[in-house]
Amino acid sequence: MGTSRDELIQLLSHQPNEPSLAQRIKDVEAEQPADLTRDADALEGVWELRWSSSSQPWLKQGPWIDNLQILDPANRRGCNILTLRGPLGSLGGISVEATLNLFNSTRVEVTFQRGGWVGPRGRGAPGWKLMRDVQQSFPAWLDITVVDDQLRICRGNAGTTFALLRRKDKQLSEFFNIAQSSMSSQ
């Protein structure tokens, strides 16, 4: 039998609705606490939401949707993207761009900038966007409780716990080519 972390990763990969996930997440948080003064570089990358304590459908894992979080803390930017899986996913998706600030050894402050629809990209060209500025009336943050090369667990300011797995098949440039022009004007 593997470690608690390895078992959690297997369940998140193959059985993301397993009832024991909430307790397993707590166990891994206790065994492998994050420290962003040491682990901040591990945040960078494309992460797929595999489990959430939220009841909101856009904050849940589903077999028909890719719920991705793209983090580039070195450039203080992040992006959440929801797309349909399969051929319809190429039509675009909902995107929310944010500025990130590493606040302390566990907390990342998130300032949402723009949100809307991001359309398909053509051969090397960025896709079209229907984006609006976000009027954020409250401070948002994520407490990163576990982060390594495969797994990230975090807790949001609304009390929601998220478990994400790194998508090694995706690169930052795939997403920030779309968002870069609007994010770089910040």
LODREN-938090 format. One record per residue: x, y negated, z of N, C-alpha, C in turn; residue number from 1. Coordinates in Angstrom, 3 decimals, padded with zeros to 6 digits, always signed. Each point is the difference from the previous one (the first is absolute). Layout:
N
     n_xx     n_yy     n_zz    ca_xx    ca_yy    ca_zz     c_xx     c_yy     c_zz pos
        X        Y        Z        X        Y        Z        X        Y        Z NUM
...
REM end
This chain:
186
     n_xx     n_yy     n_zz    ca_xx    ca_yy    ca_zz     c_xx     c_yy     c_zz pos
 +000.843 +001.182 +000.000 -000.843 -001.182 +000.000 +000.884 -001.240 +000.000   1
 -000.346 -001.029 -000.787 +000.797 -001.212 -000.104 -000.245 -000.954 +001.149   2
 +000.597 -001.157 -000.112 -000.171 -001.029 +001.008 -001.393 -000.613 -000.103   3
 -000.387 -000.740 +001.028 -001.303 -000.685 -000.021 -000.100 -000.926 -001.197   4
 +001.095 -000.707 -000.312 +000.030 -000.908 -001.141 -000.224 +000.765 -001.300   5
 +000.714 +001.112 -000.186 -000.141 +000.790 -001.226 -001.410 +000.566 -000.139   6
 -000.572 +000.455 +001.091 -001.369 +000.513 -000.031 -000.983 -001.110 -000.357   7
 +000.230 -001.192 +000.554 -000.862 -001.138 -000.313 +000.089 -000.344 -001.482   8
 +001.195 -000.056 -000.540 +000.173 -000.303 -001.422 -000.716 +001.032 -000.868   9
 +000.100 +001.267 +000.353 -000.690 +001.041 -000.764 -001.514 -000.190 +000.030  10
 -000.536 -000.295 +001.184 -001.449 -000.219 +000.099 -000.425 -001.245 -000.767  11
 +000.754 -001.088 +000.130 -000.335 -001.216 -000.737 +000.038 +000.247 -001.507  12
 +000.937 +000.819 -000.453 +000.133 +000.304 -001.425 -001.125 +000.879 -000.523  13
 -000.404 +000.979 +000.793 -000.899 +001.033 -000.510 -001.369 +000.061 +000.667  14
 -000.120 -000.525 +001.218 -001.271 +000.045 +000.724 -000.235 -001.318 +000.733  15
 -000.161 -001.106 -000.740 -000.089 -001.310 +000.648 -001.268 -000.225 +000.819  16
 -000.908 +000.944 +000.001 -001.202 -000.113 +000.828 +000.019 +000.954 +001.184  17
 +001.143 +000.603 +000.261 +000.166 +000.927 +001.126 -000.347 -000.737 +001.311  18
 -000.911 +000.569 +000.800 -000.427 -000.673 +001.236 +001.120 -000.247 +001.020  19
 +001.062 +000.771 -000.049 +001.069 -000.155 +000.997 +000.978 -001.118 -000.327  20
 -000.183 -000.694 -001.114 +000.987 -000.995 -000.435 +000.186 -001.145 +000.994  21
 -001.062 -000.492 +000.608 +000.137 -001.122 +000.940 +000.941 +000.362 +001.142  22
 -000.157 +001.174 +000.567 +000.882 +000.412 +001.099 +001.417 +000.272 -000.494  23
 +000.121 +000.606 -001.152 +001.330 +000.269 -000.558 +000.759 -001.299 -000.280  24
 -000.714 -001.007 -000.454 +000.621 -001.305 -000.237 +000.520 -000.579 +001.309  25
 -000.795 +000.062 +001.042 +000.439 -000.485 +001.320 +001.237 +000.754 +000.482  26
 +000.028 +001.306 -000.231 +001.153 +000.802 +000.413 +001.274 -000.445 -000.715  27
 -000.095 -000.229 -001.317 +001.175 -000.422 -000.761 +000.416 -001.414 +000.403  28
 -000.963 -000.857 +000.285 +000.342 -001.348 +000.473 +000.819 +000.055 +001.289  29
 -000.360 +000.912 +000.885 +000.734 +000.132 +001.259 +001.393 +000.587 -000.221  30
 +000.125 +000.920 -000.964 +001.272 +000.677 -000.255 +000.973 -000.808 -000.847  31
 -000.506 -000.876 -000.860 +000.838 -000.655 -000.999 -000.353 -001.490 -000.115  32
 +000.115 -000.774 +001.083 -000.409 -001.412 -000.076 +000.883 -000.811 -000.946  33
 -000.635 -000.887 -000.733 +000.723 -000.866 -000.933 +000.699 -001.126 +000.744  34
 +001.063 -000.484 -000.594 +000.709 -001.183 +000.471 +000.456 -000.735 -001.256  35
 -000.687 -001.074 -000.347 +000.290 -000.691 -001.248 +001.347 -000.705 +000.013  36
 +000.601 -000.196 +001.164 +001.363 -000.535 +000.008 +000.967 +001.027 -000.573  37
 -000.394 +001.258 +000.016 +000.801 +001.097 -000.537 -000.584 +000.555 -001.294  38
 -001.314 +000.036 -000.129 -000.684 +000.733 -001.064 -000.682 -000.879 -001.047  39
 +000.237 -001.305 -000.003 -000.746 -000.894 -000.899 +000.157 +000.380 -001.472  40
 +001.172 +000.468 -000.398 +000.202 +000.370 -001.406 -000.916 +001.137 -000.439  41
 -000.405 +000.843 +000.941 -000.875 +001.129 -000.327 -001.412 -000.451 -000.379  42
 -000.367 -001.240 +000.322 -001.325 -000.502 -000.375 -000.152 -000.172 -001.501  43
 +001.094 -000.329 -000.687 -000.072 -000.311 -001.424 -000.467 +001.206 -000.801  44
 -000.951 -000.247 -000.879 -000.442 +001.051 -000.896 -001.489 -000.022 -000.233  45
 -000.456 +001.024 -000.675 -001.413 +000.184 -000.315 -000.524 +001.088 +000.918  46
 -001.043 -000.329 +000.738 -000.579 +000.892 +001.005 -001.451 +000.290 -000.353  47
 -000.407 +001.238 +000.190 -001.390 +000.393 -000.258 -000.712 +000.257 +001.318  48
 -001.123 -000.650 +000.183 -000.815 +000.238 +001.194 -000.543 +001.419 -000.054  49
 +000.265 +000.783 +001.027 -000.482 +001.384 +000.052 -000.990 +000.232 +001.126  50
 -000.013 -000.899 +001.009 -000.945 +000.137 +001.109 -000.169 -001.352 +000.651  51
 -001.207 -000.267 +000.444 -000.294 -001.247 +000.690 -001.089 +000.257 +001.031  52
 +000.088 -000.700 +001.122 -001.047 +000.113 +001.019 -001.191 -000.898 -000.325  53
 +000.074 -000.778 -001.059 -001.067 -000.920 -000.381 -001.196 +000.748 -000.585  54
 -001.159 -000.605 +000.136 -001.192 +000.547 -000.648 -000.273 -000.702 -001.332  55
 +000.787 -001.040 -000.318 -000.183 -000.728 -001.257 +000.474 +000.860 -001.173  56
 -000.807 +000.137 -001.052 +000.379 +000.889 -001.105 +001.295 -000.410 -000.700  57
 +000.314 -001.290 -000.086 +001.228 -000.442 -000.663 +001.227 +000.183 +000.879  58
 -000.197 +000.388 +001.250 +001.120 +000.287 +000.905 +000.085 +001.486 +000.317  59
 -000.622 +000.814 -000.824 +000.022 +001.453 +000.177 +000.711 +000.643 -001.181  60
 +000.482 +001.183 +000.224 +000.578 +000.803 -001.071 -001.152 +000.687 -000.709  61
 +000.084 +000.104 -001.311 -001.040 +000.684 -000.754 +000.592 +000.667 -001.219  62
 -000.590 +001.093 -000.450 +000.555 +000.731 -001.132 -000.149 -000.743 -001.332  63
 -000.793 -001.023 -000.068 -000.262 -000.716 -001.234 +000.737 -001.334 -000.097  64
 +000.749 -000.353 +001.046 +000.605 -001.325 +000.034 +001.457 +000.054 +000.439  65
 +000.830 -000.834 -000.591 +001.356 -000.230 +000.483 -000.046 -001.277 +000.820  66
 +000.332 +000.109 +001.262 +000.032 -001.134 +000.910 +001.467 -000.203 +000.352  67
 +000.640 -000.937 -000.693 +001.438 -000.174 +000.118 +000.341 -001.296 +000.717  68
 +001.098 +000.047 +000.743 +000.559 -001.188 +000.632 +001.444 -000.102 -000.457  69
 +000.326 -001.125 -000.586 +001.329 -000.210 -000.546 +000.688 -001.031 +000.886  70
 +001.139 +000.376 +000.564 +000.709 -000.876 +000.937 +001.394 -000.321 -000.523  71
 +000.319 -001.270 -000.001 +001.316 -000.497 -000.380 +000.414 -001.026 +001.062  72
 +000.338 +000.475 +001.212 +000.282 -000.935 +001.091 +001.217 -000.880 -000.245  73
 +000.977 +000.448 -000.774 +001.182 -000.813 -000.283 -000.386 -001.288 -000.731  74
 -001.060 +000.070 -000.808 -000.496 -001.173 -000.718 -001.282 -000.549 +000.611  75
 -000.348 +000.504 +001.187 -001.149 -000.473 +000.783 -001.330 +000.121 -000.744  76
 -000.166 +001.078 -000.767 -001.244 +000.146 -000.741 -000.556 +001.406 +000.145  77
 -001.307 +000.063 -000.122 -000.700 +001.271 +000.047 -001.247 -000.082 -000.856  78
 -000.587 +001.150 -000.252 -001.175 +000.059 -000.856 -000.774 +001.275 +000.319  79
 -001.305 -000.119 +000.127 -000.877 +001.162 +000.099 -000.713 +000.141 -001.331  80
 -000.070 +001.223 -000.507 -000.661 +000.241 -001.283 -000.906 +001.222 +000.124  81
 -001.242 -000.165 -000.451 -000.959 +001.096 -000.092 -000.288 +000.252 -001.476  82
 +000.227 +001.232 -000.444 -000.333 +000.372 -001.376 -000.679 +001.360 +000.012  83
 -000.782 +000.241 -001.015 -000.587 +001.321 -000.163 +001.092 +000.961 -000.457  84
 -000.095 +001.249 +000.409 +000.935 +001.017 -000.486 -000.444 +000.466 -001.375  85
 +000.955 +000.527 -000.715 -000.295 +000.535 -001.316 +000.059 -001.070 -001.066  86
 -000.588 +000.272 -001.168 +000.122 -000.898 -001.143 -000.586 -001.390 +000.256  87
 -001.029 -000.109 +000.822 -000.607 -001.307 +000.253 +000.925 -000.908 +000.812  88
 +000.963 +000.579 +000.706 +000.945 -000.792 +000.772 +000.833 -000.925 -000.859  89
 +000.193 +000.351 -001.250 +000.799 -000.846 -000.886 -000.715 -001.300 -000.368  90
 -001.293 -000.098 +000.308 -000.746 -001.215 -000.312 +000.304 -001.137 +000.966  91
 +000.649 +000.295 +001.104 +000.339 -001.026 +000.974 -000.559 +000.354 +001.358  92
 +000.017 -000.977 +000.893 -000.496 +000.244 +001.340 -000.086 -001.284 +000.801  93
 -000.368 +000.160 +001.241 -000.111 -001.125 +000.923 +001.340 -000.166 +000.693  94
 +000.484 -001.230 +000.039 +001.308 -000.284 +000.577 -000.118 -001.146 +001.002  95
 +000.720 +000.111 +001.108 +000.116 -001.085 +000.963 +001.482 -000.197 +000.266  96
 +000.487 -001.205 -000.295 +001.411 -000.328 +000.173 +000.191 -000.702 +001.346  97
 +001.150 +000.239 +000.622 +000.258 -000.572 +001.315 +001.462 -000.389 +000.148  98
 +000.234 -000.925 +000.912 +001.344 -000.336 +000.437 +000.237 +000.734 +001.310  99
 +001.170 +000.615 +000.144 +000.341 +000.773 +001.190 +001.075 -000.710 +000.805 100
 -000.082 +000.145 +001.309 +001.016 -000.543 +000.889 +000.272 +001.028 +001.094 101
 +001.236 +000.496 +000.061 +000.365 +000.909 +001.091 +000.080 -000.833 +001.261 102
 -000.935 +000.225 +000.910 -000.152 -000.836 +001.181 +000.877 +000.452 +001.161 103
 +000.022 +001.314 +000.250 +000.833 +000.552 +001.067 +000.312 +001.461 -000.320 104
 +000.367 +000.769 +000.989 +000.460 +001.369 -000.247 -001.096 +000.956 -000.465 105
 -001.267 -000.408 +000.083 -001.079 +000.867 -000.486 -001.021 -000.730 -000.866 106
 -000.080 -001.304 +000.084 -001.101 -000.733 -000.636 +000.411 -000.672 -001.301 107
 -000.897 +000.142 -000.991 +000.110 -000.704 -001.272 -001.226 -000.912 -000.093 108
 +000.239 -001.297 -000.102 -001.099 -000.933 -000.215 -000.353 +000.000 -001.482 109
 -001.299 -000.081 -000.290 -000.498 +000.066 -001.366 -000.856 -001.237 -000.268 110
 +000.383 -000.761 -001.010 -000.796 -001.152 -000.424 -000.498 +000.296 -001.407 111
 -001.294 +000.245 -000.110 -000.578 +000.313 -001.300 -000.028 -001.260 -000.851 112
 +000.407 +000.130 -001.264 +000.125 -001.138 -000.900 -001.084 -000.026 -001.076 113
 -000.095 +001.104 -000.749 -000.923 +000.072 -001.129 -000.608 +001.398 -000.062 114
 -001.194 +000.056 -000.562 -000.642 +001.289 -000.193 -000.884 -000.035 -001.219 115
 -000.221 +001.166 -000.585 -000.877 +000.068 -001.154 +000.282 +001.212 -000.856 116
 -000.373 -000.105 -001.258 +000.127 +001.097 -000.948 +001.276 -000.170 -000.817 117
 +000.770 +001.081 -000.094 +001.199 +000.020 -000.828 -000.256 +000.998 -001.116 118
 +000.097 -000.477 -001.225 -000.324 +000.830 -001.154 +001.158 +000.834 -000.489 119
 -000.243 +000.762 -001.042 +001.022 +000.905 -000.515 +001.188 -000.757 -000.577 120
 +001.145 +000.668 +000.049 +001.219 -000.569 -000.579 +000.249 +000.645 -001.347 121
 +000.517 -000.812 -000.904 +000.406 +000.516 -001.301 +001.487 +000.294 +000.008 122
 +000.498 +000.634 -000.928 +001.394 +000.430 -000.136 +001.001 -001.023 +000.534 123
 +000.300 +000.087 +001.269 +000.989 -000.877 +000.612 -000.517 -001.380 +000.352 124
 -001.212 -000.326 -000.377 -000.556 -001.322 +000.294 -000.886 +000.084 +001.237 125
 +000.024 -001.045 +000.829 -000.872 +000.016 +001.174 -001.461 -000.058 -000.424 126
 -000.865 +000.586 +000.798 -001.425 +000.000 -000.297 -000.636 -001.328 +000.356 127
 -001.242 -000.153 -000.365 -000.721 -001.211 +000.337 -000.506 +000.086 +001.426 128
 -000.306 -001.163 +000.555 -000.437 -000.073 +001.391 -001.176 -000.956 +000.134 129
 -000.932 +000.377 +000.817 -001.068 -000.888 +000.445 +000.172 -000.115 +001.513 130
 +000.838 -000.932 +000.412 +000.378 -000.114 +001.414 -000.507 -001.317 +000.575 131
 -000.331 +000.047 +001.282 -000.405 -001.196 +000.726 +000.834 -000.094 +001.260 132
 +000.228 -001.214 +000.432 +000.689 -000.192 +001.271 -000.861 +000.565 +001.115 133
 +000.652 +000.589 +000.991 -000.691 +000.556 +001.154 +000.028 -001.047 +001.106 134
 -001.135 -000.269 +000.573 -000.087 -000.921 +001.133 +000.035 +000.839 +001.268 135
 +001.186 +000.207 +000.527 +000.187 +000.854 +001.180 -000.210 -000.851 +001.247 136
 -001.030 +000.320 +000.763 -000.338 -000.805 +001.172 +000.538 +000.589 +001.303 137
 +000.753 +001.081 -000.090 +000.515 +000.644 +001.208 +001.390 +000.545 -000.280 138
 +000.835 +000.073 +001.017 +001.319 +000.598 -000.223 -000.137 +001.524 -000.137 139
 +000.652 +000.546 -001.001 -000.021 +001.455 -000.203 +001.389 +000.549 +000.277 140
 +000.052 +001.223 +000.465 +001.281 +000.647 +000.258 -000.180 +001.506 -000.015 141
 +001.122 +000.662 -000.166 +000.083 +001.455 +000.122 +001.099 +000.322 +001.000 142
 -000.312 +000.828 +000.958 +001.040 +000.551 +000.865 +000.439 +001.316 -000.619 143
 +001.251 +000.056 -000.407 +000.555 +001.207 -000.599 +000.430 +000.900 +001.149 144
 -000.642 +001.138 +000.132 +000.304 +000.885 +001.126 +000.934 +001.143 -000.386 145
 -000.010 +000.391 -001.286 +000.896 +001.032 -000.527 +000.355 -000.399 -001.425 146
 +001.285 +000.082 -000.351 +000.388 -000.207 -001.394 +001.282 +000.780 -000.266 147
 -000.025 +000.755 -001.104 +001.203 +000.695 -000.469 -000.090 +000.122 -001.518 148
 +000.755 +000.891 -000.578 +000.042 +000.101 -001.459 -001.270 +000.573 -000.624 149
 -000.895 +000.596 +000.798 -001.226 +000.597 -000.543 -001.275 -000.499 +000.648 150
 +000.056 -000.371 +001.266 -001.191 -000.233 +000.814 +000.021 -001.392 +000.606 151
 -001.157 -000.654 -000.033 -000.168 -001.264 +000.723 -001.341 +000.032 +000.702 152
 +000.032 -000.308 +001.283 -001.212 -000.133 +000.793 -000.014 -001.422 +000.532 153
 -001.166 -000.633 -000.086 -000.097 -001.365 +000.511 -001.393 -000.234 +000.565 154
 -000.075 -001.037 +000.817 -001.256 -000.409 +000.611 -000.236 -001.460 -000.345 155
 -001.189 -000.287 -000.517 -000.316 -001.359 -000.421 -000.594 -000.838 +001.109 156
 -000.092 -001.307 -000.262 -000.516 -000.920 +001.000 -001.456 +000.272 +000.362 157
 -000.750 +000.707 -000.834 -001.392 +000.339 +000.315 -000.111 +001.324 +000.758 158
 +001.155 +000.609 +000.333 -000.008 +001.242 +000.761 +000.011 +001.263 -000.836 159
 +000.051 -000.137 -001.309 +000.001 +001.164 -000.885 +001.390 +000.618 -000.070 160
 +000.042 +001.321 +000.042 +001.248 +000.741 -000.194 +000.035 +000.506 -001.432 161
 +001.186 -000.127 -000.625 +000.199 +000.435 -001.374 +001.170 +000.969 -000.054 162
 -000.119 +001.055 -000.791 +001.111 +000.917 -000.266 +000.198 +000.028 -001.513 163
 +001.226 -000.301 -000.411 +000.321 -000.108 -001.418 +001.197 +000.867 -000.331 164
 +000.013 +000.501 -001.227 +001.133 +000.767 -000.506 +000.636 -000.770 -001.152 165
 +001.315 +000.063 -000.041 +000.737 -000.681 -001.071 -000.291 +000.673 -001.339 166
 -000.208 -000.815 -001.032 -000.175 +000.483 -001.367 +001.324 -000.184 -000.716 167
 +000.792 +001.033 -000.053 +001.312 -000.085 -000.638 -000.106 -000.059 -001.513 168
 -001.181 +000.308 -000.539 -000.202 -000.063 -001.444 -000.342 -001.408 -000.479 169
 -000.107 -000.948 +000.909 -000.348 -001.385 -000.342 +001.110 -000.921 +000.478 170
 +000.222 -001.091 -000.740 +001.035 -000.973 +000.320 -000.627 -001.371 +000.250 171
 +000.672 -000.819 +000.802 -000.487 -001.355 +000.271 -000.251 -000.772 -001.293 172
 +000.893 +000.143 -000.953 -000.097 -000.771 -001.240 -001.276 +000.293 -000.779 173
 -000.578 +001.176 +000.176 -001.257 +000.314 -000.688 -001.113 -000.926 +000.451 174
 +000.080 -000.464 +001.243 -001.075 -000.794 +000.580 +000.343 -001.473 +000.056 175
 +001.231 -000.314 +000.309 +000.345 -001.402 +000.118 +000.229 -000.665 -001.340 176
 +000.077 +000.752 -001.094 -000.042 -000.617 -001.322 -001.342 -000.686 -000.196 177
 -001.056 +000.613 +000.549 -001.343 -000.575 -000.089 -000.106 -001.203 +000.925 178
 +000.416 +000.162 +001.241 -000.243 -001.022 +001.010 +001.102 -001.048 +000.064 179
 +001.151 +000.235 -000.595 +001.155 -000.852 +000.190 -000.256 -001.442 -000.399 180
 -000.649 -000.244 -001.112 -000.168 -001.381 -000.448 -000.796 -000.812 +001.000 181
 -001.043 +000.565 +000.582 -000.776 -000.751 +000.977 +000.688 -000.028 +001.358 182
 +000.709 +001.077 +000.348 +000.681 +000.033 +001.291 +001.223 -000.906 -000.006 183
 +000.693 -000.143 -001.113 +001.232 -000.784 -000.029 -000.264 -001.483 +000.135 184
 -001.228 -000.433 -000.202 -000.320 -001.411 +000.141 -000.273 -000.383 +001.443 185
 +000.129 +000.948 +000.894 -000.253 -000.262 +001.420 +001.075 -000.850 +000.612 186
REM end
